[in-house]
């Protein structure tokens, strides 16, 4: 039996004779072999504030661990996974506090035979986005050097702040000149997603980073894009970062940046991360020469989609229309599937998602662990259907002919 892992009042991680449990949807489930893998070295263990851990005894009864043998209270523990891993279970706990948990992607953990296990599956190559490749000792100097070369570029200054203060990997890649580099352009958005990491209403948890407060010029953005695509091996430049709103609302600027860049170099991939709700803007950007688009989606069912994304003046049908228009123009389309155990792995959700992928010609699904407090989510987003499990969801996706399944964007 996997043992419960908890934190004491001093932050020390301890195991307990109770069996480990996780959560899927609104129910607890015992942690079993098929749910877990050894905790990756690049994952982080964290405690969940004001949360009492739950376990299961030998009779199969779920119990809360409120007090610990050494005295004091027990705190629930979870893991934060790097890119390349998809959660199979959320941590099992009961909240004591009323304020939502920080916007992080918590996974259940357990202890057995002297090591920590996490409820996850490896669904992509974790190496490109492994934390050991980021936040290097030379990063501050790389930022200073690039900024010194373009002292008037506000966008470069903004990305330097994101790289050093928020540890944003796509911002850091701009200064490392490698892989996918972020190019935020739009401070506005036409959705109000509950899990947005740059803007949240007062009653929700605080956003972990600030949103872009200005509109970069074509010159500022073009300079960064050209440098990255010319110098980064397998370089990708991406509009639509966590620190901005919806890039298609700045379609004129985005299209001009793409045209400017493509007059100078054919190298690299130009990508846009988008909700795809503003079809006119998406089409304009595709016509300018966009190579790929990654569309955020929590569900292919209108009721669930609207409850989470809270779109302004568009519907899921508009998202589908944008995807079809992009595919007609030869643009590679990925879904940024916001994955939450107990939601996407329900039978009705899986059926609707499979139909959406096939009908709209989607090329890839990128599984992204949804960063949100599960209790906060389930109070606002409806769900129905039988929970089949995250491995069944991944298996269903991999059975769709021609569909690539992974966790992040690649050059196209």
Beta strands, then each sheet from edge to edge (+ up, - down):
strand 1: 3-7
strand 2: 13-24
strand 3: 27-30
strand 4: 36-38
strand 5: 44-47
strand 6: 51-56
strand 7: 62-64
strand 8: 75-80
strand 9: 85-87
strand 10: 90-91
strand 11: 93-95
strand 12: 106-107
strand 13: 109-112
strand 14: 115-122
strand 15: 178-182
strand 16: 233-239
strand 17: 269-274
strand 18: 292-297
strand 19: 332-339
strand 20: 364-369
strand 21: 404-406
sheet 1: 3+ 2- 1+ 8- 5+
sheet 2: 3+ 2- 1+ 8- 12+
sheet 3: 3+ 2- 6+ 7-
sheet 4: 3+ 2- 10+
sheet 5: 3+ 2- 6+ 11-
sheet 6: 4+ 14- 9+
sheet 7: 4+ 14- 13+
sheet 8: 15+ 16+ 17+ 18+ 19+ 20+ 21+
end
